Amino acid sequence: MTFLVIAEHDNNSIKSATLNTVTAASHISLFADGQVHLLVMGQGAHQAAEAATHIAGIAKVIHADGAALAHGLAENMAAQVLALAGGYSHILFAATASGKNVAPRVAALLDVAQISDITRVDALDTFERPIYAGNAMATMQSQDAIKVITVRTTGFDAAPASGGSALIEAISAVADSGKTRFVSSEIAKNDRPELTAAKVIVSGGRALGSNEKFTEVMTPLADKLGAALGASRAAVDAGYAPNDWQVGQTGKIVAPQLYVAVGISGAIQHLAGMKDSKVIVAINKDAEAPIFGVADYGLEADLFTAVPELVAAL
């Protein structure tokens, strides 16, 4: 039995979410003594494919290189996965924006039910996943011949990025589907750690009041802690922070060593994205804020006073 992990990369290196997905695949393989293969798709991604050979637990790296795969268009990537799907019992994606874009297409074209956001493997066909915004955990069993799975990366440790010795198998890339066309991309430049991989995150909420105050209050704290910046959905919707900073059920799922929530009430939607953090610190002047119910340390105070004082003390 063989399992296929779909890699995410930047043409030079493998993204951290893929390492967590490899661990999930390795857990499944323990039930069948199977092999884990990694598919690297793109154009000019030879360095990423080479880096993938060193990931512990990978038996083979499959490298599909072609113009149709250059920009990660979901229709073309799904077609490439489908071209290989017959040889695998399980196909795993990270539950990231890219994975959530491609996996449903693959599942639909294979006429199987997607198994979404798994956090634990109980058997070859049985998995645990959160439901009701993470307030309950469901154990589900699939009888589909090919299981298409997305992996909640916070549920699994990252596989070591070194120590492996897989071989690369180059395959022909699929032709362009012609259904979509890449026009352009605007890449946000950020010197801070990537949100889903950061060990420390400081997040701001609607209580900050404006984009200017968000920057004025949150940036010094993030600088002091070497942290990534996050935001609640309310803060993002109000225009205080960019969309890719959003933490929550409809944003990014994170589990850093330290999560500092500033002016965030703790709505269910937000808690679903960060409650697995190792240590949660909440600063809020509302003593009844739900965030205090999950916080390890809570400070009932005006954030505009408390945060500058905290920065000065660090």
TORVO-830832 format. One line per 4 residues: number of its first residue (from 1); for each residue x, y, z of C-alpha. Coordinates in pm, 1 decimal, always signed. Layout:
% residues N
NUM> X:Y:Z | ...
***
This chain:
% residues 314
1> +0.0:+0.0:+0.0 | +137.4:+340.1:-100.0 | +44.4:+691.7:+10.0 | +90.3:+1016.2:-182.7
5> +157.5:+1354.4:-21.7 | +117.2:+1666.0:-236.2 | +404.7:+1902.8:-164.0 | +383.2:+2278.9:-131.8
9> +697.7:+2472.0:-216.4 | +841.8:+2800.5:-341.9 | +1054.4:+2634.1:-615.2 | +1354.9:+2636.1:-382.4
13> +1238.8:+2472.4:-60.1 | +952.2:+2265.2:+76.6 | +702.7:+2456.0:+291.0 | +665.1:+2355.5:+653.5
17> +300.2:+2249.0:+616.4 | +416.4:+1966.0:+390.5 | +635.3:+1827.2:+668.8 | +332.9:+1797.8:+899.4
21> +139.7:+1626.5:+620.6 | +423.5:+1377.4:+572.5 | +395.9:+1287.3:+940.8 | +21.7:+1223.8:+899.9
25> +93.7:+997.9:+601.7 | +359.4:+815.9:+803.7 | +102.9:+750.2:+1078.5 | -130.8:+595.5:+821.1
29> +150.8:+385.2:+677.0 | +209.4:+224.7:+1016.9 | -119.9:+37.1:+973.9 | -13.5:-118.1:+642.9
33> +366.3:-112.8:+639.8 | +340.7:+105.0:+329.4 | +553.1:+368.9:+159.1 | +505.0:+744.4:+144.8
37> +570.1:+922.9:-184.7 | +587.4:+1300.2:-232.3 | +465.6:+1479.1:-546.5 | +642.6:+1804.6:-632.1
41> +463.3:+1997.3:-909.5 | +578.6:+2317.7:-1074.7 | +808.1:+2469.3:-1332.4 | +1173.1:+2504.2:-1247.1
45> +1121.6:+2344.1:-906.4 | +1427.2:+2118.2:-927.0 | +1573.8:+2261.9:-605.9 | +1252.3:+2195.4:-417.9
49> +1243.5:+1838.4:-548.2 | +1604.1:+1787.7:-438.0 | +1522.9:+1927.9:-91.5 | +1227.5:+1687.8:-69.6
53> +1456.4:+1384.8:-105.9 | +1603.4:+1463.8:+237.2 | +1270.8:+1458.3:+424.2 | +1264.6:+1168.7:+668.3
57> +1000.9:+907.9:+589.6 | +979.5:+970.0:+213.7 | +1053.5:+667.2:-6.6 | +1026.5:+845.4:-342.8
61> +991.0:+1199.5:-475.5 | +787.5:+1233.6:-795.1 | +873.7:+1549.4:-985.5 | +634.4:+1685.5:-1248.8
65> +784.9:+1986.7:-1425.6 | +596.0:+2183.5:-1688.8 | +457.2:+2520.3:-1787.9 | +100.2:+2417.8:-1700.1
69> +208.1:+2376.9:-1336.0 | +407.5:+2698.7:-1310.8 | +159.2:+2904.8:-1110.8 | -23.7:+2641.2:-909.8
73> -352.4:+2666.9:-1099.8 | -588.1:+2427.4:-923.7 | -735.3:+2272.0:-1239.3 | -393.9:+2174.1:-1373.8
77> -263.1:+2054.1:-1039.9 | -574.0:+1840.9:-988.1 | -525.2:+1687.9:-1332.6 | -165.4:+1601.8:-1245.0
81> -271.3:+1432.4:-921.8 | -543.6:+1240.5:-1105.2 | -287.8:+1110.6:-1353.9 | -116.7:+934.3:-1061.5
85> -413.4:+863.0:-835.3 | -469.2:+503.9:-949.0 | -146.5:+392.9:-784.4 | -231.2:+517.5:-435.9
89> -477.3:+431.2:-160.5 | -449.4:+767.5:+17.7 | -375.1:+1113.4:-124.3 | -292.0:+1378.0:+134.1
93> -286.7:+1758.5:+113.5 | -208.3:+2012.4:+382.9 | -524.9:+2199.2:+486.6 | -383.0:+2527.3:+355.4
97> -526.4:+2764.4:+95.4 | -355.0:+2564.0:-179.2 | -456.3:+2225.3:-42.2 | -816.9:+2332.9:+8.3
101> -820.0:+2459.9:-349.9 | -696.6:+2139.9:-514.2 | -816.9:+1855.5:-290.6 | -1193.7:+1902.6:-348.6
105> -1138.5:+1894.2:-725.0 | -944.9:+1570.4:-696.2 | -1209.3:+1414.4:-469.6 | -1493.9:+1519.2:-698.7
109> -1325.8:+1385.8:-1011.8 | -1252.2:+1056.4:-833.8 | -1615.0:+1050.9:-710.9 | -1511.7:+1006.2:-347.7
113> -1590.0:+1198.4:-30.2 | -1309.3:+1425.1:+85.2 | -1189.7:+1365.7:+442.0 | -1118.7:+1716.0:+569.3
117> -890.0:+1858.5:+834.7 | -780.6:+1538.9:+1009.5 | -599.5:+1572.1:+1342.7 | -543.8:+1203.7:+1424.8
121> -514.9:+868.3:+1247.6 | -690.3:+574.4:+1414.9 | -669.8:+320.4:+1132.1 | -624.0:+298.6:+755.5
125> -982.0:+410.3:+708.4 | -1057.2:+591.1:+1035.1 | -965.2:+948.1:+1125.5 | -1043.5:+1216.8:+1380.4
129> -1140.1:+1568.8:+1274.5 | -1284.0:+1876.4:+1449.7 | -1645.3:+1981.3:+1394.2 | -1861.0:+2269.0:+1521.1
133> -1569.6:+2514.3:+1504.1 | -1351.3:+2275.4:+1701.3 | -1594.3:+2240.8:+1991.0 | -1634.0:+1868.6:+1924.4
137> -1418.9:+1599.1:+1767.7 | -1567.1:+1349.0:+1524.3 | -1427.9:+1006.2:+1440.0 | -1510.3:+915.4:+1082.4
141> -1458.5:+606.6:+870.7 | -1429.9:+599.4:+491.7 | -1490.1:+302.8:+265.1 | -1375.9:+479.4:-53.1
145> -1109.4:+293.9:-249.2 | -898.4:+609.8:-271.8 | -906.9:+842.2:+25.1 | -851.9:+1212.9:-41.6
149> -747.1:+1378.4:+282.9 | -658.6:+1727.3:+401.5 | -443.5:+1748.2:+714.1 | -473.0:+2008.3:+988.2
153> -103.9:+2077.0:+1026.8 | -129.0:+2174.8:+1392.8 | -243.6:+1820.1:+1469.5 | +85.8:+1658.0:+1366.8
157> +450.9:+1728.9:+1438.3 | +668.3:+1823.7:+1141.8 | +872.1:+1544.4:+986.0 | +1249.0:+1608.8:+997.5
161> +1358.0:+1798.2:+686.0 | +1687.4:+1608.6:+679.4 | +1797.4:+1251.0:+721.0 | +1603.4:+1103.3:+428.8
165> +1752.6:+957.9:+111.1 | +1468.5:+928.7:-139.5 | +1521.6:+905.4:-514.3 | +1362.0:+1142.6:-764.6
169> +1138.0:+1008.8:-1039.2 | +1074.9:+1265.2:-1312.9 | +739.0:+1237.1:-1491.2 | +574.5:+1426.4:-1773.8
173> +358.8:+1718.9:-1671.1 | -3.2:+1730.8:-1781.5 | -111.3:+1966.1:-2057.3 | -277.8:+2295.0:-1970.5
177> -650.3:+2239.9:-1912.0 | -730.7:+2573.6:-2074.1 | -994.6:+2639.5:-1808.9 | -803.7:+2909.1:-1621.8
181> -533.2:+3159.1:-1705.6 | -269.5:+3311.6:-1481.2 | -278.4:+3690.9:-1506.6 | -57.0:+3824.8:-1228.3
185> +23.9:+3798.9:-861.4 | +106.9:+4048.6:-591.2 | +323.9:+3896.5:-323.1 | +309.8:+4065.9:+15.1
189> +659.1:+4117.7:+153.3 | +693.6:+4032.4:+519.4 | +1011.3:+4009.9:+723.7 | +828.2:+3838.9:+1007.1
193> +787.2:+3462.0:+1050.7 | +514.1:+3298.2:+842.0 | +197.6:+3289.2:+1052.9 | +129.1:+2914.4:+1046.9
197> +493.0:+2828.6:+1123.5 | +565.9:+3097.4:+1385.4 | +656.8:+2997.8:+1740.9 | +524.1:+3326.7:+1878.6
201> +217.8:+3516.2:+1750.3 | +68.4:+3842.5:+1871.0 | -283.8:+3908.5:+1745.7 | -498.4:+4218.3:+1764.1
205> -873.6:+4258.4:+1762.0 | -1139.8:+4515.1:+1683.1 | -1078.3:+4695.3:+2013.6 | -766.0:+4852.1:+1863.4
209> -998.4:+5086.6:+1673.9 | -804.3:+5164.2:+1356.8 | -528.0:+5051.0:+1125.6 | -301.9:+5321.8:+1267.3
213> -356.2:+5210.7:+1626.7 | -314.0:+4846.4:+1528.3 | +29.3:+4925.6:+1385.2 | +123.2:+5160.4:+1668.9
217> +33.9:+4916.7:+1947.5 | +101.6:+4572.8:+1798.8 | +420.0:+4624.1:+1598.0 | +651.2:+4711.2:+1893.4
221> +525.2:+4407.3:+2085.5 | +580.8:+4178.7:+1785.7 | +929.6:+4326.8:+1737.8 | +1022.0:+4264.7:+2100.9
225> +903.8:+3902.5:+2090.1 | +1025.4:+3825.4:+1736.8 | +666.3:+3730.0:+1665.3 | +437.3:+3698.5:+1367.4
229> +141.1:+3935.1:+1356.7 | -213.2:+3801.9:+1349.3 | -562.0:+3947.8:+1371.7 | -918.5:+3850.6:+1445.9
233> -1173.5:+3839.5:+1166.2 | -1338.8:+4152.6:+1306.2 | -1009.8:+4341.9:+1281.8 | -952.0:+4219.5:+926.8
237> -1307.9:+4302.1:+819.0 | -1265.7:+4651.9:+964.3 | -950.3:+4702.6:+759.1 | -708.8:+4715.5:+1052.3
241> -498.6:+4425.1:+920.8 | -452.1:+4239.3:+589.8 | -653.4:+3928.2:+514.4 | -354.7:+3693.6:+532.2
245> -311.4:+3780.9:+901.9 | -652.7:+3645.2:+995.1 | -652.0:+3370.3:+1256.8 | -965.2:+3161.4:+1298.8
249> -1200.9:+2913.4:+1143.4 | -1215.2:+3108.5:+816.6 | -853.9:+3223.2:+846.6 | -539.5:+3038.8:+946.4
253> -515.2:+2763.7:+1205.2 | -214.6:+2815.4:+1429.9 | -59.2:+2644.3:+1731.0 | +247.1:+2846.0:+1836.7
257> +439.8:+2810.4:+2161.0 | +303.1:+3151.7:+2267.6 | -12.2:+3330.2:+2149.0 | -81.9:+3681.5:+2275.5
261> -438.8:+3799.8:+2211.1 | -477.1:+4176.7:+2244.0 | -826.3:+4328.1:+2240.6 | -979.3:+4004.9:+2110.9
265> -1306.3:+3898.9:+2271.8 | -1263.8:+3530.6:+2187.5 | -1553.8:+3448.4:+1957.4 | -1590.0:+3079.5:+1869.7
269> -1467.0:+3152.1:+1515.7 | -1137.6:+3289.5:+1649.2 | -1088.2:+3028.3:+1920.9 | -1115.7:+2753.3:+1659.4
273> -798.7:+2884.9:+1498.4 | -572.2:+2927.3:+1802.2 | -691.2:+2732.8:+2105.3 | -427.8:+2460.6:+2049.0
277> -152.4:+2714.9:+2122.5 | +79.9:+2594.2:+2399.2 | +51.6:+2913.9:+2608.4 | -223.5:+3173.3:+2556.8
281> -199.3:+3524.1:+2701.4 | -506.0:+3751.5:+2681.3 | -520.3:+4127.6:+2736.8 | -874.0:+4266.6:+2746.1
285> -1060.8:+4519.4:+2960.8 | -1380.9:+4311.8:+2949.1 | -1365.8:+4066.7:+3238.9 | -1642.6:+3859.1:+3075.8
289> -1459.9:+3813.4:+2744.3 | -1465.7:+3446.1:+2636.2 | -1093.1:+3460.4:+2556.3 | -1021.3:+3444.3:+2930.1
293> -1184.1:+3101.5:+2936.5 | -903.3:+2950.8:+2726.5 | -616.6:+3177.0:+2834.0 | -335.9:+3047.9:+3053.4
297> -265.6:+3405.6:+3162.1 | -518.3:+3686.6:+3151.1 | -478.0:+4057.4:+3212.6 | -792.7:+4264.4:+3262.1
301> -666.8:+4604.0:+3152.0 | -687.3:+4875.3:+2888.1 | -470.7:+4747.8:+2603.1 | -355.5:+5100.5:+2513.1
305> -192.8:+5121.5:+2855.9 | -97.3:+4759.1:+2918.7 | +74.2:+4678.8:+2589.5 | +316.9:+4976.4:+2591.8
309> +399.4:+4893.6:+2953.9 | +462.5:+4531.0:+2855.5 | +686.5:+4640.0:+2567.4 | +883.2:+4866.9:+2799.7
313> +930.3:+4583.9:+3049.6 | +1050.6:+4327.7:+2794.4
***
